[in-house]
Amino acid sequence: MRFERQLVDYTLDTKFEDLPPIAVDTAKKMLLADIGTTIAGAQADGCQELAEFYRDEGGKPEATVLVHGDRLPAHNAVFVNAMMSRALDFCDAIAPGPHIGSSTIPTALACCELAGGCNGREFLSALVVGAEVAARLNLTESAYDGFDPTGICVPFGATAVACRLLGMTKRQTWDALGLVFNSCGGSFQSHIDGSLGVRVNQGRSAHEAVINARLAQRGITGPRNFLTGIYGYLHIYGKGQLSGAEVVEGLGSSYRAEEVAFKKYPCCAMTSGPTDVALNMLKKHALDPANVASVKLKLPPYGYRLVGHAFKIGDNPTVDGQFSAQYCVANVLLRGGSKIRHFTPEAVRDPEIMKFISKVTVMPDGMLDLRGHTAMDMEMTMTDGKVYRGSIDVAPGFPGNPLTDDDHMQRFMDCIDFAPEWFDRRRVKDIIAFIKGIEQERDVRGLIELLNAANGRTAN
């Protein structure tokens, strides 16, 4: 149980002064990214319905539904907030797929409310610790083998955040991490079938973190050997590919912050590379999309299984577009960019897109695994027979190809441009300033108030 103990000790004993600047900076970028996606996702499919469902259920007004301003039981509020944050698939991520901030940040904000306030330094410390716990429990593509990573490793990170901000003891924290182990789950089939289950799994990860932390506070015990036990996490999900020693190696002295990716485009990470290469090829060679005869795209097998299937429109066109390499390349050819508005149901159903969809062929190439998780090759043939080729080993925003500060701000402003009409854009500068200087803030609940003030309401 010593490895479980090390995770617990790290979760509660780490101080802000212990954190390297890059880890703090990454946490702030995650906050900017995910607050932006929450604002933009406030009216996304499934999010409004979930908010209405929990609003009708009622209950103790403990935490705020961001942007909307309703107050609900904390576990229900974080469910809605995490779904809104993930809805546009423009939040932070880490290879091979977990979305960490969209669960840890809503959890942190709700727990600040439960605790009666929290200063910015402690808030950032909790976010860094939570991201680190989730990242260290992140598995390989072969270990996940179809599991949705967000539902497997992220609940541990969100639970670490909750335990820290709720002032829990080490025994309670150990129990909470053990309890949430029993809540892990989720499948990539949600993504492939274009279902809103993608967003639900994000919300559930935050919901289970808050629920299990509060159960542990009340003395409900969890398995002590949740990590290394005979039926623990490393056996059931890790399939023996990761050891307890590897999970905690360098814990507290080395950080996985550099592994966090920030998408340049509002779609699945595995379609970011194709999107970027297609855009760059059109620009570099001054190509007219109308003269493109065909596009051949090669993806690593893992990426192909996730986004390489033939494009079709189902019940949730936005998800269909986000998780289709065919659609994302065709979108570039039709619209010359990749913005949130290009993934609305209306944009995905646009008959014009199908003219380009039929020109794009996607195929797997096992050799691409040798070049990286997001490696891809593209061949674009023109109607005059000329052939242009492009490739990328690391998609923009991933480690080794980071976004610039301007890129991060453009991401955020794309979210603001897509925000509900009733969202008061005059509050944007204040929100940005709060996040940039959050370590100096005495009470992070001020960010919740800013978000709700943009709707003309202030959290109580």
C-alpha positions as CSV (number, residue, x, y, z in Angstrom):
1,M,0.0,0.0,0.0
2,R,3.0,2.3,0.0
3,F,2.3,3.6,-3.5
4,E,-1.3,4.5,-2.5
5,R,0.1,6.2,0.6
6,Q,2.5,8.3,-1.6
7,L,-0.4,9.5,-3.8
8,V,-2.3,10.5,-0.7
9,D,0.7,12.3,0.9
10,Y,1.4,14.1,-2.3
11,T,-2.2,15.2,-2.7
12,L,-2.4,16.8,0.7
13,D,1.2,17.8,1.6
14,T,2.2,19.7,-1.6
15,K,2.5,23.4,-1.1
16,F,2.2,26.2,-3.7
17,E,5.9,27.0,-3.1
18,D,6.8,23.4,-4.1
19,L,5.3,23.8,-7.6
20,P,7.5,24.5,-10.6
21,P,6.5,27.6,-12.6
22,I,5.6,25.5,-15.7
23,A,3.1,23.5,-13.7
24,V,1.4,26.7,-12.4
25,D,1.4,28.2,-15.8
26,T,-0.1,25.1,-17.3
27,A,-2.9,25.1,-14.7
28,K,-3.7,28.7,-15.6
29,K,-3.8,27.9,-19.3
30,M,-6.1,25.0,-18.5
31,L,-8.3,27.4,-16.5
32,L,-8.5,29.9,-19.4
33,A,-9.2,27.2,-21.9
34,D,-11.9,25.4,-19.9
35,I,-13.7,28.6,-18.7
36,G,-13.8,29.6,-22.3
37,T,-15.3,26.3,-23.4
38,T,-17.8,26.4,-20.5
39,I,-19.0,29.8,-21.7
40,A,-19.3,28.6,-25.3
41,G,-20.9,25.3,-24.2
42,A,-23.6,26.8,-22.0
43,Q,-26.3,26.1,-24.6
44,A,-24.8,23.1,-26.2
45,D,-27.0,20.0,-26.9
46,G,-27.4,18.0,-23.8
47,C,-26.1,20.6,-21.4
48,Q,-29.3,22.6,-21.3
49,E,-31.4,19.5,-20.9
50,L,-29.2,18.3,-18.0
51,A,-29.3,21.7,-16.3
52,E,-33.1,21.7,-16.6
53,F,-33.2,18.1,-15.2
54,Y,-31.3,19.0,-12.1
55,R,-33.0,22.3,-11.7
56,D,-36.3,20.4,-11.6
57,E,-34.9,18.0,-9.1
58,G,-33.9,20.8,-6.8
59,G,-32.1,20.1,-3.6
60,K,-29.7,22.0,-1.4
61,P,-28.2,25.1,-3.2
62,E,-24.5,24.3,-2.6
63,A,-22.7,25.2,-5.8
64,T,-23.3,27.2,-8.9
65,V,-24.1,26.2,-12.4
66,L,-21.6,28.4,-14.2
67,V,-22.8,31.2,-16.5
68,H,-26.4,30.3,-15.9
69,G,-26.2,31.1,-12.2
70,D,-28.5,28.4,-10.8
71,R,-27.4,26.8,-7.5
72,L,-27.7,23.1,-7.0
73,P,-26.3,20.3,-4.9
74,A,-22.6,20.3,-5.5
75,H,-22.4,16.9,-7.3
76,N,-25.2,17.9,-9.7
77,A,-23.7,21.4,-10.4
78,V,-20.3,19.9,-11.3
79,F,-22.0,17.4,-13.6
80,V,-23.5,20.2,-15.6
81,N,-20.4,22.4,-15.5
82,A,-18.1,19.5,-16.7
83,M,-20.5,18.7,-19.5
84,M,-20.6,22.3,-20.7
85,S,-16.8,22.5,-20.5
86,R,-16.4,19.4,-22.7
87,A,-19.3,20.0,-25.0
88,L,-17.3,21.6,-27.8
89,D,-14.3,19.3,-27.5
90,F,-12.0,22.4,-27.3
91,C,-10.8,21.9,-23.8
92,D,-7.3,20.7,-22.7
93,A,-6.3,17.0,-23.2
94,I,-3.4,14.7,-22.8
95,A,-2.3,11.8,-25.0
96,P,-3.8,9.3,-25.5
97,G,-7.1,10.9,-24.7
98,P,-8.1,12.0,-21.2
99,H,-9.6,15.5,-20.8
100,I,-8.4,16.5,-17.3
101,G,-9.4,20.1,-16.7
102,S,-13.0,19.8,-17.8
103,S,-13.6,17.7,-14.7
104,T,-11.0,19.0,-12.2
105,I,-11.8,22.7,-12.7
106,P,-15.6,22.4,-12.2
107,T,-14.8,20.2,-9.1
108,A,-12.4,22.8,-7.7
109,L,-14.9,25.7,-8.2
110,A,-17.7,23.7,-6.5
111,C,-15.5,22.7,-3.6
112,C,-14.4,26.3,-3.1
113,E,-18.1,27.1,-2.6
114,L,-18.6,24.1,-0.3
115,A,-15.6,25.2,1.8
116,G,-16.8,28.8,2.0
117,G,-14.0,30.2,-0.1
118,C,-10.5,29.5,-1.3
119,N,-7.5,31.7,-2.2
120,G,-5.9,31.6,-5.6
121,R,-2.7,29.9,-4.5
122,E,-4.4,27.0,-2.9
123,F,-6.8,26.8,-5.9
124,L,-3.9,26.5,-8.3
125,S,-2.2,24.0,-6.0
126,A,-5.2,21.8,-6.1
127,L,-5.5,22.0,-9.9
128,V,-1.8,21.1,-10.3
129,V,-2.0,18.2,-7.9
130,G,-5.2,16.9,-9.5
131,A,-3.8,17.1,-13.0
132,E,-0.6,15.3,-11.8
133,V,-2.5,12.5,-10.2
134,A,-4.6,12.0,-13.3
135,A,-1.6,12.2,-15.6
136,R,0.4,9.6,-13.6
137,L,-2.6,7.2,-13.8
138,N,-2.9,7.8,-17.5
139,L,-2.5,4.5,-19.4
140,T,-1.4,3.5,-22.9
141,E,-3.5,3.2,-26.0
142,S,-3.3,-0.6,-25.8
143,A,-4.2,-0.7,-22.1
144,Y,-7.3,1.5,-22.7
145,D,-8.3,-0.6,-25.7
146,G,-11.5,1.2,-26.2
147,F,-12.1,2.6,-22.7
148,D,-12.6,6.3,-22.6
149,P,-9.5,7.6,-20.7
150,T,-11.5,10.5,-19.3
151,G,-13.6,8.0,-17.4
152,I,-10.7,5.9,-16.2
153,C,-7.9,8.2,-14.9
154,V,-9.5,11.6,-14.6
155,P,-11.9,10.7,-11.7
156,F,-8.8,10.2,-9.5
157,G,-7.5,13.6,-10.3
158,A,-10.8,15.3,-9.7
159,T,-11.1,13.4,-6.4
160,A,-7.7,14.6,-5.3
161,V,-8.8,18.2,-6.0
162,A,-12.0,17.7,-4.0
163,C,-10.2,16.1,-1.0
164,R,-7.7,18.9,-0.9
165,L,-10.1,21.8,-1.1
166,L,-12.5,20.2,1.3
167,G,-9.8,20.0,3.9
168,M,-10.0,16.2,4.3
169,T,-7.7,14.1,6.3
170,K,-5.3,11.6,4.8
171,R,-7.5,8.7,5.9
172,Q,-10.5,10.2,4.3
173,T,-8.6,11.0,1.1
174,W,-7.4,7.5,0.9
175,D,-10.9,6.2,1.2
176,A,-12.2,8.7,-1.4
177,L,-9.6,7.6,-4.0
178,G,-10.5,4.0,-3.2
179,L,-14.2,4.7,-3.6
180,V,-13.8,6.5,-6.9
181,F,-11.8,3.6,-8.3
182,N,-15.1,1.7,-8.3
183,S,-16.6,4.5,-10.4
184,C,-14.2,4.3,-13.3
185,G,-15.7,3.5,-16.7
186,G,-16.8,4.7,-20.1
187,S,-16.2,3.6,-23.7
188,F,-15.0,5.3,-26.9
189,Q,-18.1,3.9,-28.6
190,S,-19.8,7.1,-27.5
191,H,-17.5,9.0,-29.7
192,I,-17.7,6.7,-32.7
193,D,-21.5,6.6,-32.6
194,G,-21.6,10.4,-32.3
195,S,-23.6,10.3,-29.0
196,L,-23.8,12.8,-26.2
197,G,-22.4,10.1,-24.0
198,V,-19.0,11.8,-24.7
199,R,-20.1,14.8,-22.6
200,V,-21.9,12.7,-20.0
201,N,-18.7,10.8,-19.2
202,Q,-16.9,14.1,-18.6
203,G,-19.6,15.2,-16.2
204,R,-19.8,11.8,-14.5
205,S,-16.1,12.0,-13.7
206,A,-16.5,15.2,-11.8
207,H,-19.8,14.1,-10.2
208,E,-18.3,10.9,-8.9
209,A,-15.3,12.8,-7.5
210,V,-17.5,15.1,-5.4
211,I,-19.8,12.3,-4.3
212,N,-17.0,9.9,-3.2
213,A,-15.1,12.6,-1.5
214,R,-18.1,13.5,0.6
215,L,-18.9,9.9,1.3
216,A,-15.4,9.5,2.6
217,Q,-15.8,12.5,4.8
218,R,-18.7,10.7,6.5
219,G,-16.7,7.6,7.2
220,I,-17.6,5.4,4.1
221,T,-14.4,3.4,3.4
222,G,-12.9,2.5,0.1
223,P,-10.5,-0.3,-0.9
224,R,-7.0,0.5,0.5
225,N,-5.2,-1.3,-2.3
226,F,-7.1,0.5,-5.0
227,L,-3.9,1.0,-7.1
228,T,-1.8,-2.1,-6.6
229,G,-4.2,-4.7,-5.2
230,I,-4.7,-8.1,-7.0
231,Y,-7.9,-6.5,-8.5
232,G,-6.7,-2.9,-8.3
233,Y,-6.4,-0.2,-10.9
234,L,-3.1,-1.4,-12.4
235,H,-4.4,-4.9,-12.9
236,I,-7.9,-4.2,-14.2
237,Y,-7.3,-1.1,-16.3
238,G,-3.5,-1.0,-16.6
239,K,-3.3,-4.7,-17.7
240,G,0.0,-5.0,-15.9
241,Q,1.7,-2.5,-18.2
242,L,2.4,0.1,-15.4
243,S,3.7,-0.5,-12.0
244,G,3.1,1.3,-8.7
245,A,6.7,2.4,-8.7
246,E,6.4,3.9,-12.1
247,V,3.2,5.8,-11.0
248,V,5.0,7.6,-8.1
249,E,8.5,7.8,-9.6
250,G,9.6,11.4,-9.1
251,L,6.3,12.4,-7.6
252,G,6.6,15.9,-6.2
253,S,9.9,16.7,-7.9
254,S,9.0,16.1,-11.6
255,Y,5.7,17.1,-13.2
256,R,3.8,16.0,-16.2
257,A,2.6,19.5,-17.0
258,E,4.5,19.5,-20.3
259,E,2.4,16.6,-21.5
260,V,-0.9,18.6,-21.4
261,A,-2.1,19.5,-24.9
262,F,-4.2,22.5,-25.9
263,K,-6.1,22.1,-29.1
264,K,-5.7,24.7,-31.8
265,Y,-9.0,23.6,-33.4
266,P,-12.4,22.7,-31.8
267,C,-12.4,19.0,-32.6
268,C,-10.9,15.7,-31.5
269,A,-7.2,15.8,-31.0
270,M,-6.7,13.1,-33.6
271,T,-8.2,15.4,-36.2
272,S,-6.1,18.5,-35.3
273,G,-3.1,17.3,-37.3
274,P,-5.1,16.7,-40.5
275,T,-6.8,20.0,-40.0
276,D,-3.5,21.9,-39.6
277,V,-1.8,20.1,-42.5
278,A,-4.7,20.7,-44.9
279,L,-4.8,24.4,-44.0
280,N,-1.1,24.8,-44.4
281,M,-1.0,22.9,-47.8
282,L,-3.7,25.2,-49.2
283,K,-1.9,28.3,-48.0
284,K,1.7,27.2,-48.9
285,H,0.8,26.1,-52.5
286,A,-2.0,28.6,-53.0
287,L,-4.4,25.8,-53.9
288,D,-8.0,26.3,-54.9
289,P,-10.1,23.9,-52.9
290,A,-12.5,23.7,-55.8
291,N,-9.7,22.0,-57.8
292,V,-9.0,19.3,-55.3
293,A,-9.8,15.9,-56.9
294,S,-9.0,13.7,-53.9
295,V,-7.4,13.6,-50.5
296,K,-5.8,10.5,-49.0
297,L,-5.2,10.7,-45.3
298,K,-3.2,8.2,-43.2
299,L,-3.5,7.9,-39.5
300,P,-2.0,5.7,-36.8
301,P,-4.3,2.7,-36.0
302,Y,-5.5,4.1,-32.7
303,G,-6.5,7.4,-34.3
304,Y,-8.0,5.7,-37.3
305,R,-10.3,3.6,-35.0
306,L,-11.4,6.8,-33.2
307,V,-11.9,9.2,-36.1
308,G,-11.2,7.3,-39.4
309,H,-14.7,5.7,-39.8
310,A,-16.8,6.8,-42.8
311,F,-18.6,10.1,-42.0
312,K,-22.3,9.9,-41.3
313,I,-24.8,12.2,-39.6
314,G,-26.6,10.7,-36.7
315,D,-28.6,12.1,-33.8
316,N,-25.8,14.5,-32.7
317,P,-24.2,16.2,-35.7
318,T,-21.8,18.2,-33.7
319,V,-20.2,15.1,-32.2
320,D,-20.2,13.4,-35.6
321,G,-18.2,16.3,-37.0
322,Q,-15.8,16.6,-34.1
323,F,-14.8,12.9,-34.3
324,S,-14.5,12.5,-38.1
325,A,-11.3,13.1,-39.9
326,Q,-13.2,13.1,-43.2
327,Y,-15.4,16.0,-42.0
328,C,-12.6,18.0,-40.5
329,V,-10.5,17.9,-43.7
330,A,-13.6,18.6,-45.8
331,N,-14.5,21.5,-43.6
332,V,-11.1,23.1,-44.3
333,L,-11.6,22.7,-48.0
334,L,-15.1,24.2,-47.9
335,R,-14.6,27.0,-45.3
336,G,-10.8,27.6,-45.2
337,G,-10.6,27.4,-41.4
338,S,-11.7,25.5,-38.3
339,K,-13.9,27.4,-35.9
340,I,-16.5,26.4,-33.3
341,R,-19.3,27.6,-35.7
342,H,-18.1,25.1,-38.2
343,F,-19.3,22.2,-36.0
344,T,-22.9,23.4,-35.3
345,P,-25.6,21.0,-36.4
346,E,-26.4,23.4,-39.2
347,A,-22.8,23.5,-40.4
348,V,-22.4,19.8,-40.3
349,R,-25.7,19.2,-42.2
350,D,-24.7,21.7,-44.9
351,P,-25.1,19.8,-48.2
352,E,-22.0,21.6,-49.6
353,I,-19.8,19.7,-47.1
354,M,-20.7,16.4,-48.7
355,K,-19.2,17.4,-52.0
356,F,-15.8,17.5,-50.2
357,I,-16.5,14.6,-47.9
358,S,-16.6,12.2,-50.8
359,K,-13.1,13.3,-51.9
360,V,-11.5,12.4,-48.6
361,T,-10.3,8.8,-48.0
362,V,-8.9,7.8,-44.6
363,M,-6.8,4.7,-43.9
364,P,-4.7,3.3,-41.1
365,D,-0.9,3.0,-41.2
366,G,0.8,1.1,-38.4
367,M,4.2,2.7,-39.3
368,L,2.9,6.1,-38.1
369,D,3.0,4.8,-34.5
370,L,6.8,5.1,-34.7
371,R,6.5,8.8,-35.3
372,G,4.1,9.7,-32.5
373,H,0.5,9.6,-31.2
374,T,-0.7,12.3,-33.6
375,A,1.5,11.6,-36.6
376,M,-0.2,11.7,-40.0
377,D,0.4,11.9,-43.7
378,M,-1.7,13.6,-46.4
379,E,-1.7,13.4,-50.2
380,M,-3.8,16.0,-52.0
381,T,-4.4,15.4,-55.8
382,M,-5.6,18.2,-58.0
383,T,-7.9,18.0,-61.0
384,D,-4.9,18.8,-63.2
385,G,-3.1,15.7,-61.9
386,K,-0.6,17.5,-59.7
387,V,0.0,15.9,-56.3
388,Y,0.9,17.7,-53.1
389,R,2.0,16.0,-49.9
390,G,2.0,17.1,-46.3
391,S,2.7,15.5,-42.9
392,I,3.0,16.1,-39.3
393,D,4.5,14.2,-36.4
394,V,3.1,16.3,-33.5
395,A,-0.2,18.0,-33.8
396,P,-0.3,21.7,-32.9
397,G,-0.7,22.2,-29.1
398,F,0.8,18.9,-28.2
399,P,4.2,18.6,-26.4
400,G,6.9,19.5,-28.9
401,N,4.6,21.8,-30.9
402,P,3.1,24.2,-28.3
403,L,0.6,27.0,-28.9
404,T,1.8,30.6,-28.6
405,D,0.2,32.9,-26.1
406,D,-1.7,34.5,-29.0
407,D,-3.0,31.1,-30.0
408,H,-4.3,30.6,-26.5
409,M,-6.1,33.9,-26.5
410,Q,-7.5,33.2,-30.0
411,R,-8.9,30.0,-28.7
412,F,-10.6,31.8,-25.8
413,M,-12.0,34.5,-28.1
414,D,-13.4,31.9,-30.5
415,C,-15.3,30.5,-27.5
416,I,-16.5,34.0,-26.6
417,D,-17.7,34.6,-30.2
418,F,-19.8,31.4,-29.9
419,A,-21.2,32.3,-26.4
420,P,-24.9,32.6,-26.0
421,E,-26.4,35.9,-27.2
422,W,-27.3,36.8,-23.6
423,F,-23.7,36.5,-22.4
424,D,-22.4,40.0,-21.6
425,R,-19.2,40.4,-23.6
426,R,-18.2,43.4,-21.5
427,R,-17.2,41.0,-18.7
428,V,-14.6,39.2,-20.8
429,K,-11.7,41.5,-19.9
430,D,-12.4,41.1,-16.2
431,I,-12.6,37.3,-16.5
432,I,-9.3,37.2,-18.4
433,A,-7.6,39.5,-15.9
434,F,-8.9,37.4,-12.9
435,I,-7.5,34.2,-14.4
436,K,-4.1,35.7,-15.3
437,G,-3.7,37.0,-11.8
438,I,-5.5,34.3,-9.9
439,E,-2.6,33.5,-7.6
440,Q,-3.1,36.9,-6.0
441,E,-6.9,36.5,-5.5
442,R,-8.1,36.1,-1.9
443,D,-11.3,34.2,-2.9
444,V,-11.7,32.3,-6.2
445,R,-15.4,32.6,-5.8
446,G,-15.0,35.9,-7.4
447,L,-14.5,34.2,-10.8
448,I,-17.9,32.5,-10.3
449,E,-19.4,35.9,-9.6
450,L,-17.9,37.3,-12.8
451,L,-19.3,34.5,-14.9
452,N,-22.8,34.8,-13.4
453,A,-22.7,38.6,-13.6
454,A,-22.3,38.2,-17.4
455,N,-25.8,36.7,-17.2
456,G,-27.1,39.6,-15.1
457,R,-27.1,37.4,-12.0
458,T,-24.6,37.1,-9.1
459,A,-24.0,33.9,-7.1
460,N,-25.2,34.1,-3.6
